[in-house]
Every structure is written in C-alpha cells, then in structure tokens.
Amino acid sequence: QLQLVQSGGGLVQPGGSLRLSCAASGFVSGYHVLAWFRHAPGKEREGVSYISTSDGSTNYADSAKGRFTVSRDNAKNTVSLEMNSLQPEDTAVYYCAVTYYSGSKYLFDSRMYDYWGQGTQVTVSS
C-alpha cells in the first residue's frame, strides 16, 4: 500500500505563487509517473502536470505551461508543483497521484492513476 500526503496550498492573490508538495510513503517502489490534477467546482477533474520517475521527463497541460513547474526528489519520494502567475481560474482542489502504468499515453486521464493524495485547496482571489 502506498500513501500520498500533500502539503502547501492556500489563498493567494492573482499573480502570486504557491508551492504544493506530495510525499509518498509505504510501498514506494515501482510507480512510473507522479502527477498533479485539479478539480474546480462545476468542472471535471483536470490533469495539470506529470513527471516520470525514470527519466524525469515532464508534461504540462496548456493551462499550466510557462507558469507551473513540476519536480521530484526520488530519494525523498516527493513531488512538488511550483505555481506562478496564478489566476482566479486556477482555483481548485489539487491532487497528487501516482500510476504504475508504464505507457506514455493517457497520462492526463485520471482513470490511469492508482493512488491519490488527500487534496489541497488552492484559492486565487483578491
């Protein structure tokens, strides 16, 4: 069993920055991708970014490109999401997730993920 514990988030003004972190514990070997999703009220859960545990390759949703940066620390089994230039439309509950799926497609599909963090609220408002 693997557990994901998130930290960070909160309230920030438009244009501000936040950093989210996600620490994995338990049976931490074997997963291939760590990802961040978000779920805003009235919208479907959306993939934001993901990073490979093997080669560190990353991918971002169009909404996150140029503003968000995903990083990992394999030794500490953590993944972080640095979010800059935040806007009200970034307001959502953010989740980290891991998948044991080893393919390269469908990694923004939440159904591919095996374990999820508890979620953390990010609110962007003046």
C-alpha positions in Angstrom: 0.0 0.0 0.0 1.2 3.5 -0.8 0.1 6.7 0.9 0.4 10.2 -0.6 0.3 13.1 1.8 0.0 16.6 0.4 1.1 19.9 1.8 1.0 23.5 0.7 -1.8 25.4 -1.0 -3.9 28.1 0.5 -5.1 31.6 -0.5 -3.1 33.8 -2.8 -3.8 37.0 -4.8 -3.8 37.0 -8.6 -0.3 37.0 -9.9 1.0 35.3 -6.8 2.8 32.0 -6.3 2.3 28.8 -4.4 4.1 25.5 -4.0 2.4 22.2 -3.4 4.3 19.1 -2.2 3.3 15.5 -2.1 5.2 12.8 -0.1 4.9 9.2 -0.8 5.3 6.6 1.9 4.7 2.9 2.3 5.3 0.7 -0.7 7.0 3.3 -2.7 8.8 1.3 -5.4 7.5 0.5 -8.9 5.4 3.5 -9.8 6.3 5.3 -13.0 4.7 8.7 -13.0 3.7 11.2 -10.4 1.1 13.7 -11.5 -0.9 16.7 -10.4 -4.6 17.0 -11.1 -7.1 19.7 -10.1 -10.8 19.8 -9.6 -12.7 23.0 -9.7 -16.4 23.3 -8.8 -18.6 22.5 -11.7 -15.8 21.2 -13.8 -14.3 17.8 -14.5 -11.0 16.8 -12.8 -8.2 18.1 -15.0 -4.6 16.9 -15.4 -2.2 19.7 -14.7 1.3 18.1 -15.0 3.2 14.9 -14.6 6.8 13.7 -14.2 8.4 10.4 -14.9 10.3 8.7 -12.1 12.7 7.1 -14.5 14.0 9.9 -16.7 12.4 13.0 -15.2 10.6 13.9 -18.3 7.6 16.2 -17.7 4.5 17.3 -19.4 2.1 20.1 -18.8 -1.5 20.9 -19.6 -1.8 24.0 -21.8 -3.2 25.9 -18.9 -0.1 25.2 -16.9 2.6 25.7 -19.5 5.0 28.5 -18.7 3.6 29.1 -15.2 3.8 25.8 -13.4 6.9 23.6 -12.8 6.8 20.0 -11.6 9.8 18.5 -9.9 10.6 15.3 -8.0 13.1 14.1 -5.4 13.4 10.4 -5.9 15.5 10.0 -2.7 12.7 11.5 -0.6 9.9 10.2 -2.7 8.4 13.6 -3.1 6.9 15.6 -6.0 6.3 19.3 -6.0 4.4 21.7 -8.1 5.6 25.3 -8.2 2.8 27.5 -9.4 3.5 31.1 -10.6 1.3 33.8 -12.1 -1.7 32.3 -10.5 -5.1 33.4 -11.7 -8.6 33.0 -10.4 -9.3 30.2 -12.9 -6.6 28.2 -11.1 -8.8 28.0 -8.1 -9.4 24.3 -7.4 -8.6 21.4 -5.2 -5.3 20.0 -6.3 -4.4 16.3 -6.0 -1.2 14.4 -6.5 -1.4 10.9 -7.9 0.8 8.0 -8.9 0.4 5.4 -11.5 2.1 2.1 -12.1 1.1 2.3 -15.8 4.3 2.3 -17.9 2.9 3.6 -21.1 3.2 7.2 -22.4 -0.3 7.8 -23.5 -3.3 8.7 -21.3 -1.3 10.2 -18.5 -3.7 13.1 -18.2 -6.5 10.6 -17.7 -7.2 10.3 -14.0 -8.5 6.7 -14.5 -4.9 5.6 -15.1 -3.9 6.5 -11.6 -3.7 4.1 -8.7 -3.2 6.2 -5.6 -4.2 9.7 -4.7 -3.3 12.3 -2.2 -5.9 13.8 0.1 -6.3 17.0 -1.9 -5.4 20.6 -1.0 -7.3 23.8 -1.7 -5.8 26.5 -3.8 -7.8 29.7 -3.9 -6.7 32.6 -6.1 -8.6 35.7 -5.2 -8.1 39.4 -4.4 
